[in-house]
Amino acid sequence: MKRFFFRSSLVLSALLAFQTTASADSDKPVTVSELPSAAQAVLANSFAKHRVALAKMDTDLLDRNYDVFFVNGDKVEFDRKGQWLEIVSKQDGVPTELVPAEILKYLATAQEGVKIIKIERERGRYEVTLANGIEYTFNKKFQVIDVDR
């Protein structure tokens, strides 16, 4: 009897794992008006001069994100609520109004005049890449916890 339950649970686990991989990572093009309102506000306020090439919704098993690609190669990724997760802007630099003030203050003294070309927010951490290739990692208190050159 124990073998039956063990084998049944193995088969069920295998089926669920197969189903999960088959249904994960579905991308769907969307219009800007279909993005969460917070994402639309970021685009209107900070990327008004940029022309959108593609907006898409990435749906994973447990989460949903939105990616917006611009004609000039810049990219913004948003979470399901419309909060930015990653901004890549190699030509113009990341708009300063989207960078936390504490990070801007630190970089003004540590790397004066060097623009931010990428910023990523994940679980209370910020990873910032500068045009000179240096990457800073900040914790949720905006203290530098790593520097990569």
C-alpha positions in Angstrom: 0.0 0.0 0.0 2.9 2.4 0.8 4.4 1.6 -2.6 1.2 2.5 -4.3 0.9 5.9 -2.7 4.6 6.5 -3.2 4.4 5.6 -6.9 1.2 7.6 -7.3 2.7 10.7 -5.8 5.8 10.3 -8.1 3.6 10.1 -11.2 1.4 13.0 -10.1 4.6 15.1 -9.4 6.0 14.3 -12.8 2.7 15.2 -14.5 2.6 18.5 -12.6 6.2 19.3 -13.4 5.6 18.6 -17.1 2.4 20.7 -17.1 4.3 23.6 -15.4 7.1 23.7 -17.9 4.6 23.4 -20.8 2.5 26.4 -19.6 5.3 28.6 -18.2 6.8 31.6 -20.1 3.9 32.7 -22.3 4.6 36.0 -23.9 1.7 38.1 -25.3 2.0 41.4 -27.1 0.0 44.2 -25.5 -0.7 47.8 -26.2 0.6 50.6 -23.9 -3.0 51.2 -22.8 -3.2 47.6 -21.5 -0.3 48.2 -19.1 -1.0 48.9 -15.4 -1.7 52.5 -14.8 1.5 53.0 -12.8 3.5 51.8 -15.8 1.6 54.1 -18.1 2.4 57.0 -15.8 6.2 56.2 -15.8 6.1 56.0 -19.6 4.2 59.2 -20.0 6.4 61.1 -17.5 9.8 59.8 -18.0 9.8 58.3 -21.6 7.5 60.7 -23.4 10.0 61.3 -26.2 10.6 57.6 -26.8 8.6 55.7 -29.3 7.5 52.2 -28.2 8.5 49.4 -30.5 6.9 46.6 -28.5 5.1 46.1 -25.3 4.5 42.5 -24.0 3.2 40.7 -21.1 5.3 37.8 -19.7 3.2 35.4 -17.7 4.9 32.8 -15.7 3.4 30.2 -13.4 3.1 32.5 -10.4 3.8 36.0 -11.7 3.2 38.5 -14.5 5.6 41.1 -15.8 5.5 43.6 -18.6 8.4 44.6 -20.9 8.4 47.7 -23.0 11.0 48.0 -25.7 11.7 51.4 -27.4 12.8 52.0 -31.0 16.2 53.4 -29.7 17.0 50.1 -27.9 16.0 51.2 -24.4 13.9 48.9 -22.3 11.7 49.1 -19.1 10.4 46.1 -17.2 7.4 46.4 -14.9 5.9 44.1 -12.3 2.2 43.3 -12.2 1.4 46.5 -10.4 3.2 48.7 -12.8 6.3 49.4 -10.6 9.5 49.3 -12.6 11.9 46.4 -12.0 14.6 47.2 -14.6 15.4 50.1 -16.8 18.1 50.0 -19.5 18.9 53.3 -21.3 22.3 53.2 -22.8 22.0 56.3 -25.0 20.4 58.9 -22.7 20.9 57.3 -19.3 18.2 56.3 -16.9 15.9 59.2 -16.1 17.1 60.6 -12.7 13.5 61.0 -11.4 13.2 57.2 -11.4 16.4 56.6 -9.4 16.1 56.8 -5.6 17.5 60.1 -4.3 19.9 58.3 -1.9 21.5 56.5 -4.8 21.9 59.7 -6.8 23.4 61.4 -3.8 26.0 58.6 -3.3 26.9 58.5 -7.0 27.2 62.3 -7.2 30.3 62.0 -5.0 31.6 58.6 -5.9 31.2 58.8 -9.7 30.5 62.5 -10.5 29.2 63.1 -14.0 28.9 59.4 -15.0 25.4 58.5 -16.2 23.4 55.5 -15.1 22.7 53.2 -18.0 20.9 50.4 -16.1 19.1 50.1 -12.8 17.5 47.0 -11.5 15.3 46.6 -8.4 14.9 43.2 -6.8 13.8 42.3 -3.3 15.0 45.5 -1.6 18.3 45.6 -3.6 19.2 48.0 -6.3 21.9 47.1 -8.9 23.1 50.2 -10.8 25.4 50.0 -13.9 27.2 53.1 -14.9 28.4 54.2 -18.4 32.0 53.5 -17.4 31.1 49.8 -16.7 31.2 50.0 -12.9 28.3 48.2 -11.1 27.1 49.1 -7.7 24.7 47.1 -5.5 22.8 48.9 -2.8 20.7 47.2 0.0 17.3 48.4 1.1 18.8 51.1 3.3 20.7 52.4 0.2 24.1 51.3 1.6 26.7 50.0 -0.9 27.1 46.3 -0.4 29.1 45.5 -3.6 31.1 47.1 -6.4 32.1 45.4 -9.6 34.6 46.9 -11.9 
